[in-house]
Amino acid sequence: MYRRTALAILVCTLALGLPGRGADPKSVSPQPLNVDPAAAEKLIREGKVTVIDVRTKDEFDEGHIAGAKNIDIKNADFEKQLSTLDKSKSYLVHCQAGGRSKASMKIFEKLGFHSIYHLNDGIMGWEEAGKPLQK
């Protein structure tokens, strides 16, 4: 009876993908957290994130979140630029409406970032919520 219970626990653990003893927790990349403009503003205000705007320079210059760093996902060296960032810090990533920033999540994860927030609906959602832009 004990052996069947132990086997059942082991099978469930493996099926759920839970790390076992000896697993390296840093090897498991967490999923980015999706946040709305109010939650994003709070993270920024509390100094918990660096904002990464993955839009083009022209889009960025039209208006951006104060303090944001512009790293254009369309640039050939996008991955190289991301690799220079401190992977132990937290980042809030956005684009115009959410498509490009969602695509960038795979690159952040590939490079080993562990604390990424994704701004739902991008800068458009930010503006619709009445949040300020800097020009």
Backbone bond lengths (Angstrom), bond angles and torsions (degrees), N, CA, C in turn:
res aa  C-N    CA-C-N  psi(-1)  N-CA   C-N-CA  omega(-1)  CA-C   N-CA-C  phi
1 M - - - 1.447 - - 1.534 110.28 -
2 Y 1.340 116.44 -45.34 1.460 120.74 -179.92 1.525 111.09 -60.23
3 R 1.337 115.96 -41.63 1.464 120.44 -177.79 1.528 110.57 -65.06
4 R 1.328 117.76 -39.05 1.468 120.45 178.75 1.525 110.69 -66.14
5 T 1.321 117.68 -40.38 1.465 121.45 178.90 1.521 110.41 -64.84
6 A 1.329 116.22 -45.18 1.462 120.01 178.96 1.524 110.71 -62.43
7 L 1.337 116.31 -40.77 1.456 120.35 178.85 1.525 110.58 -65.45
8 A 1.311 117.53 -41.12 1.469 121.56 179.11 1.524 110.65 -62.69
9 I 1.318 117.35 -41.02 1.471 121.19 178.36 1.519 110.26 -64.54
10 L 1.314 116.59 -43.46 1.463 120.62 178.78 1.521 110.92 -61.82
11 V 1.326 117.77 -45.58 1.468 121.94 -180.00 1.521 110.52 -62.09
12 C 1.325 117.40 -43.63 1.467 120.99 178.80 1.526 111.13 -63.51
13 T 1.310 116.75 -42.49 1.460 121.13 179.00 1.523 110.83 -60.63
14 L 1.323 116.84 -45.91 1.462 120.69 179.19 1.521 111.24 -66.61
15 A 1.319 117.42 -39.67 1.462 121.27 -179.19 1.524 111.42 -65.80
16 L 1.325 117.08 -34.36 1.463 120.90 179.75 1.517 112.57 -82.36
17 G 1.311 116.81 -9.07 1.454 120.08 178.47 1.511 113.82 74.38
18 L 1.313 116.89 23.84 1.456 120.13 179.67 1.514 109.64 -76.74
19 P 1.326 117.51 139.31 1.453 118.42 179.57 1.520 111.19 -66.15
20 G 1.295 115.82 137.13 1.456 120.28 178.15 1.511 110.42 -91.42
21 R 1.317 116.39 -176.02 1.450 120.47 177.38 1.515 109.38 -60.83
22 G 1.304 116.20 135.73 1.446 120.28 178.81 1.522 113.93 87.81
23 A 1.334 118.10 -6.44 1.467 120.34 178.97 1.516 109.08 -72.74
24 D 1.306 116.17 143.49 1.460 121.72 178.86 1.515 108.89 -88.36
25 P 1.361 118.77 108.37 1.461 120.54 -177.56 1.522 112.47 -62.13
26 K 1.332 119.11 -24.28 1.462 121.19 179.15 1.520 111.93 -72.94
27 S 1.332 117.17 -15.87 1.456 119.64 -179.80 1.520 111.48 -80.83
28 V 1.326 117.90 -9.52 1.448 122.54 179.67 1.525 108.13 -102.49
29 S 1.333 116.78 112.19 1.460 120.77 -179.87 1.520 109.24 -82.38
30 P 1.324 117.25 126.30 1.459 119.79 177.85 1.523 110.10 -72.99
31 Q 1.301 115.53 155.90 1.458 120.98 176.30 1.525 108.97 -73.63
32 P 1.348 117.68 146.05 1.459 119.60 176.14 1.526 109.66 -63.39
33 L 1.308 116.28 146.93 1.454 121.26 177.54 1.521 108.99 -92.73
34 N 1.314 116.98 126.68 1.452 121.73 176.71 1.521 108.98 -84.07
35 V 1.335 115.77 130.00 1.458 120.13 -179.37 1.519 109.98 -128.95
36 D 1.330 114.88 150.06 1.461 120.08 175.63 1.530 108.86 -86.52
37 P 1.333 117.99 171.39 1.464 120.14 -177.23 1.533 114.48 -57.00
38 A 1.326 118.16 -37.47 1.472 120.30 -179.64 1.529 110.82 -64.61
39 A 1.323 116.92 -44.52 1.470 120.81 179.16 1.527 110.34 -67.15
40 A 1.332 116.16 -38.99 1.467 120.12 178.52 1.525 110.44 -63.43
41 E 1.310 116.86 -44.31 1.469 120.80 179.53 1.530 110.95 -60.40
42 K 1.324 116.19 -39.63 1.468 120.31 178.58 1.531 110.77 -64.81
43 L 1.335 117.59 -44.35 1.466 121.30 177.82 1.535 110.98 -59.00
44 I 1.328 115.57 -41.59 1.468 120.66 -179.92 1.525 110.06 -67.35
45 R 1.314 116.12 -48.79 1.470 121.48 -178.14 1.529 111.45 -59.03
46 E 1.318 117.12 -37.99 1.467 121.63 -179.26 1.532 112.41 -82.29
47 G 1.327 117.14 -0.05 1.461 121.12 178.07 1.516 113.98 70.34
48 K 1.325 117.10 25.68 1.469 120.55 -176.11 1.523 113.57 -88.83
49 V 1.348 117.59 -12.10 1.469 120.54 -177.21 1.523 111.26 -139.72
50 T 1.322 114.05 157.52 1.462 122.45 166.47 1.518 105.19 -105.09
51 V 1.323 116.61 132.34 1.463 120.87 -178.61 1.528 109.53 -86.13
52 I 1.332 115.64 128.28 1.460 122.71 175.93 1.528 107.85 -115.10
53 D 1.318 115.82 117.56 1.458 123.59 179.69 1.522 107.05 -101.75
54 V 1.331 117.84 114.62 1.458 120.99 -174.56 1.535 113.03 -95.36
55 R 1.326 116.93 15.75 1.466 120.62 177.83 1.528 110.85 -79.43
56 T 1.320 115.74 175.41 1.463 120.72 177.00 1.520 109.89 -69.55
57 K 1.327 116.86 162.71 1.462 121.58 178.38 1.532 110.81 -60.15
58 D 1.337 116.77 -41.43 1.472 119.99 179.17 1.528 111.01 -60.60
59 E 1.336 117.10 -44.50 1.465 120.47 178.08 1.526 110.48 -63.04
60 F 1.311 115.76 -44.64 1.469 122.02 179.52 1.531 110.23 -58.35
61 D 1.343 117.05 -45.22 1.463 121.96 -178.44 1.533 112.97 -65.78
62 E 1.340 117.33 -24.28 1.472 121.03 177.93 1.525 111.65 -71.19
63 G 1.310 117.54 -21.28 1.457 122.38 179.29 1.511 110.54 156.52
64 H 1.322 116.05 133.29 1.466 121.25 -177.34 1.528 110.16 -147.49
65 I 1.310 115.43 168.35 1.460 121.45 176.21 1.529 107.41 -71.68
66 A 1.314 116.04 132.86 1.474 121.09 -178.51 1.521 110.64 -53.49
67 G 1.333 115.32 131.86 1.459 121.42 177.81 1.512 114.78 83.73
68 A 1.334 117.66 -0.55 1.462 120.71 -177.97 1.520 111.15 -68.34
69 K 1.322 114.64 148.76 1.465 122.03 175.19 1.524 106.61 -103.78
70 N 1.327 117.28 127.36 1.462 121.76 -179.04 1.526 110.68 -91.98
71 I 1.343 115.74 115.45 1.461 122.02 174.09 1.529 105.69 -129.02
72 D 1.315 116.67 100.18 1.462 123.89 -173.68 1.526 111.38 -69.66
73 I 1.323 116.08 119.05 1.460 121.26 -179.60 1.529 111.93 -63.34
74 K 1.323 117.36 -21.92 1.469 120.82 -179.29 1.529 112.54 -80.11
75 N 1.336 117.71 -13.57 1.461 120.36 178.65 1.525 110.61 -71.37
76 A 1.312 115.58 142.77 1.469 121.12 -179.36 1.521 112.32 -61.26
77 D 1.332 117.39 -27.90 1.463 120.38 -177.83 1.536 113.11 -99.99
78 F 1.332 116.38 22.84 1.470 120.93 -179.03 1.530 111.83 -54.14
79 E 1.317 116.68 -50.83 1.464 120.97 -178.93 1.525 110.98 -61.97
80 K 1.323 117.06 -40.25 1.463 121.26 179.16 1.532 110.51 -63.30
81 Q 1.340 116.47 -41.53 1.466 119.65 178.55 1.527 111.41 -64.66
82 L 1.326 116.60 -41.64 1.469 119.57 178.08 1.522 110.99 -62.92
83 S 1.318 116.68 -37.10 1.464 120.25 -176.23 1.533 112.47 -65.02
84 T 1.340 117.56 -15.73 1.469 120.10 178.63 1.531 111.83 -83.99
85 L 1.331 117.46 -11.09 1.466 120.92 -179.18 1.530 110.54 -77.52
86 D 1.318 115.84 154.60 1.464 122.64 178.26 1.531 109.26 -74.44
87 K 1.309 117.23 111.93 1.464 122.17 -176.00 1.527 113.29 -70.13
88 S 1.328 117.41 -13.61 1.463 119.79 179.78 1.535 111.83 -85.15
89 K 1.321 117.52 -8.10 1.473 121.09 -179.76 1.520 110.80 -92.74
90 S 1.323 115.37 167.80 1.466 122.15 178.87 1.528 110.05 -100.01
91 Y 1.333 114.84 142.73 1.460 120.89 -178.00 1.526 110.45 -131.19
92 L 1.333 115.09 143.81 1.453 123.26 171.82 1.519 106.14 -108.77
93 V 1.324 117.08 118.84 1.462 122.23 -174.12 1.524 109.43 -111.70
94 H 1.344 114.93 139.17 1.465 119.48 176.80 1.519 111.23 -154.45
95 C 1.332 114.24 165.80 1.460 122.13 173.24 1.530 106.53 -135.57
96 Q 1.318 117.81 -147.00 1.459 120.96 -178.69 1.527 111.50 -74.74
97 A 1.345 116.76 -53.29 1.460 120.59 -176.01 1.528 113.92 -127.46
98 G 1.314 118.15 -7.99 1.458 121.01 176.84 1.508 116.16 122.58
99 G 1.315 118.56 -18.58 1.465 121.12 -176.62 1.519 114.57 -68.49
100 R 1.320 116.56 -51.89 1.470 119.60 -178.62 1.525 111.33 -67.36
101 S 1.330 116.43 -38.48 1.469 118.05 -179.58 1.529 110.91 -68.13
102 K 1.328 117.65 -34.96 1.469 119.66 175.02 1.523 110.01 -63.67
103 A 1.326 116.76 -41.08 1.467 120.53 177.99 1.529 110.73 -62.83
104 S 1.332 116.92 -34.90 1.467 120.32 -178.92 1.530 112.43 -69.88
105 M 1.320 117.81 -20.64 1.468 121.12 -178.44 1.529 111.14 -57.91
106 K 1.322 117.03 -37.79 1.472 120.76 179.47 1.527 110.82 -62.12
107 I 1.314 116.32 -36.98 1.468 120.48 -179.46 1.530 109.99 -72.73
108 F 1.328 117.17 -42.40 1.467 120.04 176.29 1.532 109.94 -57.45
109 E 1.323 116.20 -46.27 1.467 120.51 -179.38 1.534 111.02 -64.52
110 K 1.327 116.43 -43.45 1.467 121.09 179.11 1.527 111.46 -57.96
111 L 1.330 116.06 -37.52 1.467 121.04 -178.38 1.526 113.12 -81.25
112 G 1.331 117.39 -5.22 1.461 120.41 174.73 1.512 116.52 93.27
113 F 1.339 117.70 19.77 1.463 119.73 175.76 1.522 108.57 -73.38
114 H 1.330 116.21 140.77 1.462 119.94 -174.32 1.516 114.65 -115.28
115 S 1.322 117.94 -9.07 1.463 119.64 -178.43 1.525 109.40 -137.29
116 I 1.334 114.22 89.48 1.455 121.56 -177.25 1.524 109.24 -122.93
117 Y 1.325 114.79 131.79 1.461 122.16 173.74 1.523 106.99 -111.76
118 H 1.319 116.29 141.20 1.462 121.75 178.84 1.525 108.35 -114.44
119 L 1.337 116.61 124.02 1.460 121.66 179.52 1.522 109.31 -78.05
120 N 1.330 116.15 111.28 1.459 120.99 177.90 1.521 110.43 -58.36
121 D 1.309 116.21 135.91 1.468 123.68 176.52 1.520 113.96 64.69
122 G 1.318 117.73 12.48 1.456 122.60 172.54 1.518 115.22 55.27
123 I 1.329 114.72 -153.71 1.461 120.77 -176.98 1.535 110.39 -67.03
124 M 1.329 116.93 -26.43 1.476 119.74 177.09 1.525 110.29 -64.49
125 G 1.324 116.67 -43.78 1.459 120.18 177.23 1.517 111.60 -65.46
126 W 1.332 115.64 -36.98 1.465 121.92 177.44 1.525 109.77 -60.10
127 E 1.339 116.07 -48.17 1.473 121.10 -179.86 1.525 111.08 -65.46
128 E 1.325 116.94 -43.79 1.471 121.12 179.95 1.526 110.65 -59.95
129 A 1.302 118.10 -30.76 1.469 122.09 179.13 1.542 111.35 -81.50
130 G 1.333 116.69 1.04 1.460 120.63 177.35 1.517 114.14 79.44
131 K 1.321 116.97 19.84 1.476 121.20 -179.90 1.533 109.54 -82.30
132 P 1.325 116.44 148.89 1.475 120.20 -174.01 1.522 113.91 -75.77
133 L 1.334 114.63 150.33 1.456 122.26 173.59 1.524 109.08 -119.26
134 Q 1.297 114.70 150.68 1.463 121.30 176.98 1.520 107.16 -110.39
135 K 1.332 115.21 141.58 1.485 119.84 178.57 1.500 110.04 -119.33
